[in-house]
Amino acid sequence: HCERPHLLSRMKTKRNSLRTMSFPGNLHLVLVLRPTSLLQSPSGTGTDLGFRFSQDDFMLKMPVVMLSSVTDLLRYIDENQLTSEFGGTLEYCHSDWIVLRTAIESFAVTVKEIAQLLQSFGTELAETELPDEADAIEFLLRSHTDKYRQLKEDIRSVMREGRHLLSNLEAAKAAKADGQEDKDIKQDWDTVQRLLAQLRDMEMAFDGFFEKHHLKLQQYLQLMRYEMSFHEVQPEILDRLSGQEKEVAAVGGTVVQTEQLLKDLESLDTRAQEEMGRAQIIILRGHQLATGHHYALALIVQRCNELRHHCDVLTTAIRAKRAALTRIRDLLDVCDGQCGAYLLANQLVDKFQSKEGAQGALQDIERLQEEKPVCLSQICMYCLIPAWFHQLFICLCYLPRKCNYISFNKGISLTGASLSLSLSLCILLTVLCVFRHIIKELIETERIYVEELLSVLLGYRAEMDNPVLSNLLPSVLRSKKEVLFGNMPEIYKFHSRTFLQDLEGCLETPERVGACFLQRKEKFQVYERYCQNKPHSELLWRQCSASLFFQECQKKLEHKLGLDSYLLKPVQRLTKYQLLLKELLKHSAESGYISELQGALESMLDLLKSVNDSMHQIAITGYEGELSDLGRVLMQGSFSVWISHKRGPTRMKARFKPMQRHLFLHEHALLFCKRREEHGEGHDRTPFYSFKHCLRMSAVGITENVKGDVKKFELWYSGREEVYVVQAPTFQIKIAWLTEIRKILTNQQRLLQGFYFASTCLSASMLGVLFIPLVLYCGVM
């Protein structure tokens, strides 16, 4: 056994030995190179024994070839497969291979240790109990962040080690002669690449987990601080201020007393403004947290709504009391403390329990009415139901029955003036009460409506972008917010920033509510777009209503109803407006403002009709062109139609059996469509309108009455070349359509006349320009 044969065998089997269970299981031939000097042979006996042992060991397993020189070795192995010590050209350093192999194995062990560290730290984060103090939470945030940064640095260090190994392997591969790639180097390169990929995946998963945990801790800390701020401005504080407002008397007996009440109210308002200013900051902070996809969204929205409600109640109460006290002070100034306000304020209710006292009170009012009639009317309009005024008129209203009974038995009677006055004032008071109650209902339901819109936008629409809930969001809903919610953000912006404030201003001047609607008439057009999108929204909702995403959002918001009920709120609100306006008109006492209320009601009814018409219009199919070019939809409805063509190649007589057509009257055209039903059941069965014919209104004429049927009218086209006999469902519908058609034709005629006049003037002016130089020229001649 000698040193050189051992090195040769080790060179040929060094890598294979790492992959096999025994040595030399993968050898097929053994080449033995005899030593040529004593320097290569430590002991002849040892060599012979070693060789014999090896030869016996290899016997019957593989052939052994004894070689006496390197030259003999080159006959079996190519020189580029041998190292320089065997006369070959192969560049190989076994120590370098050992270093590289050790580095790869060490890198693999380090990656495994990093994975264990990450797993351990993740378990620690998941099992961490959240403390109840803000300082403790901040300490947790700092300590967890420090550990996270240290682990990130360890990961970066191991990544640098792996990249260094890759660069060494790349260098070894590039150094190979003839550009031939060593399979072992490629395998090592693949191993390092795989370990680096595993390390990157672990880092990404770790980053995502820590980001969620860190966000949860941050939001927990934000919620704790928000709760602390909320309890500093407790609703109880605002309630206490509301109680103090109620302690301020609503009526002063004199100008001085009323002035003092106003000062007390202003002092209270100053304190209230400070508290409400802090409350507004908390509400704003809550909105910021809500838009940041906070996990406690429902609680935050509830807190915001609670503070806003208390602030609104307090603000409204102070504003109303200030207005009432100001009016009473002005009234006392007008009456100089000697007329109706002083008189009525000093009438004791107990005084009316006897006939003499009641008759005396009525005589005083009669005398006041004769002396200062304006003053008494101001009492009715300015006081607006103070408690003492209310009690007085209840007594006066009851008094005629009592006194009539006394008059019948004891000969005591009331004059007609006193009876008329008491009844008139009582009726006026009742009307004002009902009117004011409707105004309050309008404002209160408007606030609720705005809050519901906000809860939907934050609790559903914004949550569609929440990465935490992205796995629950159905694929059909992705990038479909505008379809599902339409322009609800635009509606919310209009009501929260504009219209609600307009209505709240009507608490002091309720008679101006009609003007609010008229002033914002154009803004309400946002509802038309919302309603036009509603069929698409409903279709999308039906496809994914059972989604876990919606169930989770509804649970967070603590809504009893599903999202579809809230998506219907804008449509329901439009209907509610017209109902409340009708009630206001019914109980309006100010004839000067009835016209504004009537105009507001008509604008809402027109809007509802326009919305309904436009929703039908979007269901028209088959029309080649832009429907928007035809102008706004004015009327739409189903009719029976007979058509006759009197000239041309398509001449035909009117059909005996009419066609059922759905007509759409636009500003510039009249469309004839056929109503069809899509296949489906229940809500899925929706109508659409197949386009059949179009008449340009510029070529249309009408005959309002058709012999034999009051519900029929005639449309003729292009000088009666085509005649359409239209039968309306009722006579009233016929009249409504004829009215709109006449308006269109009249407007067209005016436009044509205006165009003709302008053309005539233009022609005349041009003639004048040509004629004047000619006259001048002739004059010179």
C-alpha positions in Angstrom: 0.0 0.0 0.0 1.6 3.3 -1.1 0.7 7.0 -0.8 0.3 7.7 -4.6 -2.2 4.9 -5.4 -4.2 6.0 -2.5 -4.3 9.6 -3.7 -5.3 8.5 -7.2 -8.2 6.4 -6.0 -9.3 9.2 -3.7 -9.1 11.7 -6.6 -11.4 9.5 -8.7 -13.9 8.7 -6.0 -13.9 11.8 -3.7 -17.3 13.1 -4.8 -18.9 9.8 -5.4 -18.0 8.7 -1.9 -20.3 11.4 -0.5 -23.3 9.9 -2.4 -22.7 6.2 -1.7 -23.2 4.0 1.4 -20.0 2.1 1.1 -16.6 2.4 -0.6 -15.7 1.4 -3.3 -19.2 0.3 -4.4 -19.1 2.6 -7.6 -15.6 1.6 -8.8 -15.3 -0.5 -12.0 -11.5 -0.5 -12.5 -8.5 0.1 -10.2 -5.3 1.5 -11.6 -2.3 1.0 -9.3 0.8 3.1 -10.0 3.9 1.6 -8.4 6.3 4.0 -6.6 9.5 4.7 -8.4 11.7 5.8 -5.4 12.1 5.3 -1.7 10.7 8.7 -1.1 7.3 7.4 -2.3 7.6 4.2 -0.2 7.7 4.5 3.6 8.3 0.8 4.2 8.5 -2.1 1.7 6.9 -4.5 4.1 4.1 -2.2 5.0 3.5 -1.5 1.3 3.4 -5.1 0.4 1.1 -6.0 3.3 -1.1 -3.0 2.5 -1.3 -3.9 -1.1 -1.9 -7.5 -0.5 -4.7 -6.6 1.9 -6.2 -4.2 -0.7 -5.8 -6.7 -3.5 -7.4 -9.5 -1.5 -10.2 -7.1 -0.6 -10.8 -6.1 -4.2 -10.5 -9.7 -5.5 -13.6 -11.0 -7.4 -15.1 -7.5 -7.2 -13.2 -5.5 -10.0 -10.1 -5.8 -12.1 -6.8 -4.3 -10.9 -4.2 -3.0 -13.3 -0.6 -2.5 -12.1 1.2 0.5 -13.7 4.9 1.2 -13.5 5.0 4.8 -14.7 2.9 7.9 -15.4 3.2 7.2 -19.1 1.3 3.9 -18.6 -1.3 5.8 -16.7 -1.9 8.2 -19.7 -2.8 5.2 -21.8 -5.9 4.7 -19.7 -6.8 8.2 -18.6 -6.8 11.4 -20.7 -4.3 14.0 -19.4 -7.1 16.6 -19.0 -8.7 14.3 -16.4 -5.4 14.1 -14.4 -3.8 16.6 -12.1 -0.3 18.0 -12.7 1.3 15.5 -10.2 0.2 12.7 -12.5 1.3 14.5 -15.7 -2.1 15.8 -16.5 -3.6 19.3 -17.0 -6.6 19.2 -14.7 -6.7 22.2 -12.4 -7.9 20.8 -9.1 -7.1 21.6 -5.5 -8.6 19.2 -3.0 -8.3 21.7 -0.1 -10.2 24.3 -2.0 -12.9 21.7 -2.7 -13.1 20.9 1.1 -13.4 24.6 1.9 -16.2 25.1 -0.7 -18.1 22.1 0.4 -17.8 23.0 4.1 -19.1 26.5 3.3 -22.1 25.1 1.4 -23.0 22.8 4.2 -22.5 25.6 6.8 -24.8 27.8 4.7 -27.5 25.1 4.6 -27.3 24.7 8.4 -27.5 28.5 8.9 -30.6 28.8 6.7 -32.2 26.1 8.8 -31.3 27.9 12.0 -32.7 31.1 10.6 -36.0 29.3 9.8 -36.1 28.1 13.4 -35.5 31.6 14.7 -38.3 33.0 12.6 -40.7 30.3 13.7 -39.8 30.9 17.3 -40.3 34.7 17.0 -43.6 34.2 15.1 -44.9 32.0 17.9 -43.8 34.6 20.5 -45.7 37.3 18.6 -48.8 35.2 18.2 -48.9 34.3 21.9 -48.3 37.8 23.2 -51.1 39.0 25.4 -52.1 42.6 24.8 -51.7 44.8 27.9 -54.2 47.3 29.1 -51.9 50.3 29.3 -50.6 52.5 26.5 -47.0 52.6 27.8 -46.9 48.8 27.9 -48.1 48.6 24.3 -45.5 51.1 23.2 -42.8 49.0 25.0 -44.0 45.9 23.1 -43.9 47.8 19.8 -40.3 48.9 20.4 -39.1 45.5 21.7 -40.8 43.6 18.8 -39.5 46.0 16.3 -35.9 45.7 17.7 -36.1 41.9 17.4 -37.5 42.2 13.9 -34.7 44.4 12.8 -32.1 42.1 14.3 -33.6 39.1 12.5 -33.7 41.1 9.3 -30.0 41.9 9.7 -29.3 38.2 10.3 -31.2 37.3 7.2 -29.3 39.9 5.1 -26.0 38.5 6.4 -26.9 35.0 5.4 -28.1 36.3 2.1 -24.8 38.0 1.5 -23.0 34.7 2.4 -25.1 32.8 -0.1 -24.5 35.3 -2.8 -20.7 35.1 -2.1 -20.9 31.3 -2.5 -22.7 31.8 -5.8 -20.0 34.2 -7.1 -17.3 31.6 -6.1 -19.1 28.9 -8.0 -19.6 31.2 -11.0 -15.8 31.9 -10.9 -15.0 28.2 -10.7 -17.3 27.5 -13.7 -15.8 30.3 -15.7 -12.2 29.0 -15.1 -13.0 25.6 -16.7 -11.0 24.9 -19.8 -12.8 24.7 -23.2 -15.9 26.2 -21.5 -17.0 22.8 -20.3 -19.2 22.9 -17.3 -18.5 20.6 -14.3 -21.6 18.8 -13.3 -20.6 19.0 -9.6 -20.2 22.7 -9.8 -23.7 23.0 -11.4 -25.2 20.9 -8.7 -23.6 23.0 -6.0 -24.8 26.1 -7.7 -28.3 24.8 -7.9 -28.2 23.9 -4.2 -27.1 27.4 -3.1 -29.7 28.9 -5.4 -32.4 26.8 -3.9 -31.4 27.7 -0.3 -31.3 31.4 -1.3 -34.9 31.1 -2.7 -36.1 29.4 0.4 -34.5 32.2 2.5 -36.2 34.9 0.4 -39.6 33.1 0.7 -39.2 32.9 4.5 -38.2 36.6 4.6 -41.3 37.6 2.6 -43.6 35.5 4.8 -42.0 36.8 7.9 -42.3 40.4 6.7 -46.0 39.9 5.9 -46.7 38.3 9.3 -44.8 41.0 11.3 -46.5 43.7 9.3 -49.9 42.4 10.2 -48.9 42.0 13.8 -47.3 45.4 14.0 -50.4 47.0 12.4 -52.6 45.2 14.9 -50.5 46.6 17.8 -50.5 50.0 16.3 -54.3 50.0 15.8 -54.7 48.6 19.3 -52.7 51.5 20.6 -54.6 54.0 18.4 -57.9 52.6 19.7 -56.8 52.8 23.3 -55.8 56.5 22.9 -59.0 57.2 20.9 -61.0 55.7 23.8 -59.1 57.8 26.3 -59.8 60.9 24.2 -63.5 59.9 23.9 -63.9 59.5 27.6 -62.2 62.9 28.2 -65.0 64.4 26.1 -67.7 62.1 27.4 -71.2 62.2 26.1 -72.1 62.7 29.8 -70.3 66.1 29.7 -72.3 67.1 26.6 -75.5 65.8 28.3 -74.7 67.9 31.4 -74.3 71.0 29.2 -77.7 70.1 27.6 -79.1 70.0 31.1 -77.7 73.4 31.9 -79.2 74.7 28.6 -82.6 73.4 29.8 -82.2 75.3 33.1 -82.0 78.6 31.2 -85.6 79.9 31.1 -87.2 80.1 27.7 -89.1 83.3 28.6 -88.2 86.5 30.3 -90.8 88.7 31.9 -89.0 91.9 31.1 -86.3 93.1 28.6 -83.7 93.1 31.4 -84.6 89.5 32.4 -84.5 88.4 28.8 -81.1 90.1 28.3 -79.7 88.3 31.3 -81.0 85.0 30.0 -79.3 85.6 26.7 -76.0 86.4 28.5 -76.3 83.1 30.5 -77.0 81.3 27.3 -74.0 82.8 25.5 -71.8 81.8 28.5 -73.1 78.3 28.2 -72.6 78.3 24.5 -68.9 79.3 24.9 -68.3 76.4 27.2 -70.2 74.1 24.8 -68.2 75.3 21.8 -65.0 74.3 23.6 -66.3 70.9 24.4 -67.8 70.4 20.9 -64.5 71.6 19.3 -62.7 68.8 21.1 -65.4 66.4 20.1 -65.0 67.4 16.5 -61.3 66.7 16.7 -62.1 63.2 18.0 -64.7 62.7 15.3 -62.1 63.7 12.6 -59.6 61.4 14.2 -62.2 58.6 14.1 -62.8 59.2 10.4 -59.1 59.0 9.8 -58.9 55.7 11.7 -61.9 54.3 9.8 -60.4 55.2 6.4 -57.3 53.3 7.4 -59.2 50.0 7.6 -59.1 49.8 11.4 -60.2 46.5 12.7 -62.5 48.2 15.3 -64.4 50.1 12.5 -67.8 49.5 14.0 -66.9 50.8 17.4 -65.2 53.9 16.0 -68.1 54.7 13.8 -70.5 54.3 16.7 -68.4 56.6 18.9 -68.3 59.2 16.1 -72.0 59.0 15.6 -72.6 59.2 19.3 -70.5 62.4 19.7 -72.0 63.9 16.6 -75.5 63.3 17.8 -74.9 64.9 21.2 -73.2 67.9 19.5 -76.1 68.3 17.1 -78.7 68.1 19.9 -76.8 70.6 22.0 -76.2 73.0 19.1 -79.8 72.8 18.0 -81.2 73.4 21.5 -78.9 76.4 22.1 -79.7 77.9 18.7 -83.4 77.5 19.1 -83.4 79.0 22.6 -81.3 81.9 21.5 -83.7 82.5 18.6 -86.7 82.3 20.9 -85.2 84.6 23.5 -84.1 87.1 20.9 -87.6 87.2 19.5 -89.2 87.7 22.9 -86.7 90.5 23.7 -87.5 92.2 20.4 -91.2 91.8 21.1 -90.8 93.3 24.5 -89.0 96.2 23.0 -91.7 96.7 20.4 -94.4 96.5 23.1 -92.4 98.7 25.5 -93.2 96.2 28.2 -96.8 97.3 28.3 -98.6 95.3 25.6 -99.2 91.6 24.7 -96.1 89.9 25.8 -96.2 91.4 29.3 -100.0 90.9 29.5 -99.9 87.3 28.4 -96.8 86.4 30.5 -98.6 87.7 33.6 -101.8 85.8 33.0 -101.9 83.1 35.6 -103.4 79.8 34.6 -105.3 79.6 37.9 -107.0 82.8 37.0 -108.9 81.1 34.2 -110.5 78.5 36.4 -113.3 81.0 37.3 -115.6 82.7 34.9 -114.8 86.1 36.2 -111.1 85.6 35.8 -111.4 84.1 32.3 -113.8 86.9 31.2 -111.3 89.5 32.5 -108.4 87.9 30.6 -110.4 87.9 27.4 -111.5 91.5 27.9 -107.8 92.4 28.3 -106.9 90.7 25.1 -109.8 92.3 23.3 -108.7 95.7 24.5 -105.1 95.0 23.5 -106.3 93.9 20.0 -108.1 97.2 19.6 -105.2 99.3 20.8 -102.2 97.5 19.3 -103.3 94.9 16.8 -99.8 94.6 15.3 -98.4 93.7 18.7 -100.7 90.8 19.1 -100.0 89.4 15.7 -96.2 89.6 16.5 -96.9 87.6 19.6 -98.4 84.8 17.5 -95.5 84.8 14.9 -92.5 85.5 17.2 -93.1 83.5 20.3 -93.5 80.2 18.6 -95.0 78.2 21.4 -93.4 79.1 24.7 -94.8 77.0 27.5 -96.8 79.8 29.1 -98.2 80.8 25.8 -99.3 77.2 25.1 -101.0 76.9 28.4 -102.8 80.2 27.9 -104.3 79.2 24.6 -105.3 75.8 25.9 -107.3 77.5 28.6 -108.7 80.0 26.1 -109.7 77.2 23.8 -111.5 75.4 26.6 -113.0 78.6 27.9 -115.8 79.0 25.3 -117.4 75.7 26.2 -117.2 76.5 29.9 -118.5 80.0 29.5 -121.3 79.0 27.1 -122.5 76.6 29.7 -122.4 79.4 32.3 -124.1 81.7 29.8 -126.9 79.3 29.3 -127.5 78.9 33.0 -126.6 82.3 34.5 -126.9 84.8 31.8 -123.2 85.4 31.3 -122.0 85.5 27.7 -118.8 86.1 25.7 -118.6 88.5 22.9 -118.1 87.1 19.4 -114.7 88.9 19.2 -113.2 87.1 22.2 -114.5 83.7 21.0 -113.1 84.3 17.5 -109.8 85.5 18.8 -109.2 82.5 21.2 -110.1 80.0 18.5 -108.0 81.7 15.8 -105.0 81.8 18.1 -105.4 78.2 19.1 -105.7 77.0 15.5 -102.6 79.1 14.5 -100.7 77.6 17.4 -101.6 74.0 16.4 -100.6 74.6 12.8 -97.2 76.0 13.9 -96.7 73.0 16.2 -97.3 70.5 13.4 -95.2 72.4 10.9 -92.3 72.6 13.3 -92.6 68.9 14.1 -92.4 68.0 10.4 -89.3 70.2 10.0 -87.6 68.4 12.9 -88.5 65.0 11.4 -87.1 66.1 8.1 -83.8 67.2 9.7 -83.5 64.2 12.0 -84.1 61.7 9.2 -81.6 63.6 7.1 -78.9 63.1 9.7 -79.7 59.4 10.0 -79.6 59.1 6.2 -76.1 60.8 6.1 -74.8 58.5 8.8 -76.1 55.4 7.0 -74.4 56.5 3.8 -71.2 57.0 5.7 -71.4 53.6 7.3 -71.9 51.9 3.9 -69.0 53.8 2.3 -66.6 53.0 5.2 -67.9 49.6 6.3 -68.3 48.1 2.8 -66.9 50.1 0.0 -63.6 51.0 1.7 -63.2 47.5 3.0 -63.0 46.2 -0.6 -59.4 47.7 -0.6 -58.6 46.2 2.8 -55.8 43.6 2.3 -56.9 41.7 5.4 -60.2 40.9 3.8 -58.9 40.4 0.3 -59.1 36.6 0.5 -62.8 36.9 1.3 -63.6 39.2 -1.6 -65.2 37.3 -4.6 -63.3 37.6 -7.8 -66.4 39.0 -9.6 -66.3 42.0 -7.2 -62.7 43.0 -7.8 -62.5 46.4 -9.5 -66.3 46.7 -9.4 -66.8 49.3 -6.6 -68.3 51.8 -9.1 -70.8 49.2 -10.3 -71.9 48.0 -6.9 -72.1 51.4 -5.2 -72.6 53.7 -8.1 -72.0 57.3 -7.3 -73.0 57.0 -3.7 -69.8 58.9 -2.6 -71.0 61.9 -4.6 -74.5 61.6 -3.0 -72.9 61.5 0.5 -70.7 64.5 -0.3 -73.7 66.6 -1.4 -75.9 65.7 1.7 -73.2 65.8 4.4 -71.5 69.0 3.2 -74.4 71.0 1.8 -78.0 69.9 2.1 -77.9 68.8 5.7 -76.5 72.2 6.7 -79.1 73.9 4.7 -81.9 72.0 6.5 -80.4 72.6 9.9 -80.5 76.3 9.2 -84.3 76.0 8.8 -84.7 75.3 12.6 -84.7 79.0 13.1 -86.5 79.9 9.9 -88.7 76.8 9.1 -90.5 78.7 6.4 -87.4 78.6 4.2 -87.3 74.9 3.8 -88.9 75.1 0.3 -86.2 77.5 -0.8 -83.5 74.9 0.3 -84.9 72.3 -2.1 -85.2 74.8 -5.0 -81.8 76.2 -4.4 -80.2 72.7 -4.7 -82.5 71.5 -7.4 -79.6 70.9 -9.9 -77.5 69.0 -7.3 -80.3 66.4 -6.9 -79.5 65.3 -10.4 -76.9 63.0 -8.9 -79.7 60.6 -8.0 -80.5 60.1 -11.7 -77.1 58.5 -12.3 -77.4 56.4 -9.2 -80.8 55.1 -10.3 -79.6 54.4 -13.8 -76.8 52.2 -12.4 -79.1 50.4 -10.0 -80.0 47.5 -12.3 -76.3 46.8 -12.8 -75.7 47.0 -9.1 -78.5 44.6 -8.3 -77.3 42.1 -10.8 -73.8 42.2 -9.3 -75.2 41.9 -5.8 -77.3 38.8 -6.7 -74.1 37.1 -8.0 -72.2 37.5 -4.7 -74.7 38.3 -2.0 -73.8 35.1 -0.1 -70.1 36.1 0.1 -68.3 35.8 3.4 -66.9 39.3 2.7 -70.3 40.9 3.0 -71.1 38.8 6.1 -67.9 39.9 7.8 -68.6 43.6 7.0 -72.2 43.4 8.2 -71.0 41.8 11.4 -68.4 44.5 12.1 -71.0 47.2 11.4 -73.6 45.4 13.5 -76.2 46.1 10.8 -79.4 44.2 11.1 -80.1 44.5 7.4 -77.9 43.4 4.5 -76.0 45.7 2.1 -78.8 45.5 -0.5 -81.2 47.3 1.9 -78.8 50.1 2.3 -78.1 50.4 -1.4 -81.9 51.1 -1.7 -81.7 54.0 0.8 -81.1 56.8 -1.8 -84.1 55.7 -3.8 -86.3 55.6 -0.7 -85.0 59.0 0.4 -86.3 60.7 -2.8 -89.7 59.3 -2.1 -89.5 60.5 1.6 -88.8 64.0 0.5 -91.9 64.4 -1.6 -94.0 62.9 1.2 -92.7 65.3 3.8 -93.1 68.3 1.5 -96.7 67.3 0.9 -97.2 67.3 4.7 -95.5 70.7 5.1 -97.8 72.1 2.4 -100.9 70.7 4.2 -99.9 72.5 7.5 -98.3 75.6 6.1 -99.6 78.8 7.8 -97.5 81.3 5.8 -99.1 81.9 2.5 -96.0 83.8 1.4 -93.9 80.7 1.4 -96.5 78.2 0.0 -95.3 78.9 -3.5 -91.7 77.9 -2.6 -93.0 74.7 -0.9 -95.1 73.9 -4.0 -92.2 74.5 -6.2 -90.0 72.2 -4.1 -92.6 69.5 -4.2 -92.9 69.8 -8.0 -89.2 69.6 -8.4 -89.0 66.4 -6.4 -91.9 64.9 -8.3 -90.2 65.9 -11.6 -87.0 64.3 -10.4 -88.8 61.0 -9.5 -90.4 61.0 -12.9 -87.2 61.8 -14.6 -85.4 59.0 -12.7 -88.1 56.5 -13.6 -88.0 57.5 -17.3 -84.2 57.3 -17.5 -84.2 53.8 -15.9 -86.5 52.7 -18.7 -84.4 54.4 -21.3 -81.2 52.5 -20.4 -83.1 49.3 -21.2 -83.5 50.2 -24.9 -81.6 47.9 -27.2 -81.0 47.9 -30.9 -80.9 51.7 -31.4 -78.0 52.6 -33.7 -76.7 55.9 -32.4 -76.4 57.8 -29.1 -79.6 58.1 -27.2 -78.1 61.2 -25.5 -78.3 63.0 -28.8 -82.1 62.8 -28.7 -82.2 65.0 -25.6 -83.8 64.3 -22.3 -86.6 61.8 -21.8 -89.8 63.7 -21.2 -92.4 60.9 -21.2 -92.5 57.2 -21.6 -95.3 54.6 -21.5 -97.1 51.8 -23.2 -99.7 52.4 -26.0 -101.7 50.6 -28.7 -100.5 51.8 -32.1 -101.9 51.6 -35.7 -99.6 52.6 -38.6 -100.4 53.4 -42.2 -98.1 54.5 -45.0 -100.0 56.5 -47.6 -97.4 56.9 -50.3 -94.2 55.3 -51.6 -93.2 51.7 -52.1 -94.1 50.8 -48.5 -97.7 51.8 -48.8 -100.1 49.9 -46.6 -103.4 50.4 -44.9 -103.8 50.7 -41.1 -103.9 47.3 -39.4 -107.1 46.2 -37.8 -105.3 44.7 -34.8 -103.1 47.3 -33.1 -99.4 46.8 -32.1 -98.4 47.2 -28.5 -95.5 49.6 -28.4 -93.6 51.4 -25.6 -93.1 55.0 -26.6 -90.2 57.2 -25.4 -90.7 61.0 -26.0 -87.4 62.8 -26.1 -86.8 66.5 -26.7 -85.8 65.8 -30.3 -87.3 62.4 -31.2 -90.1 59.9 -30.5 -89.0 56.3 -30.2 -91.2 53.3 -30.8 -90.0 50.2 -29.0 -91.4 46.7 -28.2 -91.3 45.6 -24.6 -89.8 42.2 -24.0 -89.0 40.2 -20.8 -85.7 38.5 -20.2 -85.9 34.9 -19.2 -85.7 34.2 -15.5 -87.7 34.2 -12.3 -88.5 36.7 -9.7 -86.0 39.6 -9.5 -84.0 38.1 -12.3 -86.9 38.7 -14.8 -86.2 42.3 -16.0 -87.8 44.1 -19.0 -86.0 45.5 -21.9 -87.2 47.5 -25.0 -86.4 46.5 -28.5 -86.1 49.5 -30.8 -88.5 49.6 -33.8 -88.8 53.1 -35.2 -87.8 56.7 -34.7 -89.7 59.9 -35.6 -87.7 63.2 -35.6 -89.9 65.8 -33.8 -88.9 68.4 -36.4 -91.1 66.5 -38.9 -94.0 65.5 -36.7 -97.5 66.9 -36.7 -100.5 66.0 -34.4 -104.2 65.6 -34.6 -105.5 65.7 -31.1 -108.9 64.1 -31.6 -109.7 60.9 -33.5 -113.3 60.1 -34.2 -114.8 57.3 -32.2 -112.4 57.2 -29.2 -111.4 60.0 -26.8 -108.3 58.2 -25.8 -106.8 58.2 -29.3 -104.7 60.9 -31.0 -102.9 61.0 -34.3 -99.2 61.6 -35.2 -98.4 62.2 -38.8 -94.9 62.3 -40.2 -93.4 64.0 -43.3 -96.6 65.6 -44.5 -98.9 62.7 -43.6 -96.8 60.2 -45.6 -96.8 58.1 -42.4 -99.7 58.3 -40.0 -99.6 56.8 -36.5 -102.9 56.4 -34.5 -102.0 56.1 -30.8 -104.4 54.9 -28.2 -103.5 55.9 -24.6 -104.5 53.7 -21.6 -106.6 56.6 -20.2 -107.9 60.0 -21.4 -105.7 61.7 -18.7 -102.5 60.1 -20.1 -103.5 61.2 -23.6 -103.8 64.8 -22.4 -100.5 64.7 -20.6 -98.7 63.4 -23.7 -100.4 65.9 -26.0 -99.3 68.7 -23.6 -95.6 67.7 -23.8 -95.7 67.2 -27.6 -97.3 70.7 -28.1 -94.5 72.2 -25.9 -91.9 70.6 -28.1 -93.6 71.7 -31.4 -94.1 75.2 -30.0 -90.5 75.5 -29.0 -89.4 74.3 -32.4 -91.6 76.9 -34.1 -90.2 79.7 -32.0 -86.6 78.6 -32.8 -87.4 78.5 -36.5 -89.0 82.0 -36.3 -86.0 83.3 -34.5 -83.7 81.7 -37.0 -85.8 83.2 -39.9 -85.7 86.6 -38.3 -82.0 86.5 -37.7 -81.4 85.4 -41.3 -83.6 88.2 -42.6 -81.7 90.8 -40.5 -78.4 89.4 -41.7 -79.5 89.5 -45.3 -80.8 93.1 -45.0 -77.6 94.2 -43.3 -75.5 92.7 -46.1 -77.7 94.4 -48.7 -77.3 97.7 -46.8 -73.6 97.4 -46.8 -73.6 96.8 -50.6 -76.2 99.5 -51.3 -74.6 102.4 -49.4 -71.3 102.5 -51.4 -73.3 102.3 -54.6 -75.3 105.4 -53.7 -72.2 107.2 -52.7 -70.6 106.3 -55.9 -73.6 107.4 -57.9 -73.7 110.7 -56.0 -70.1 111.4 -56.9 -70.8 110.8 -60.5 
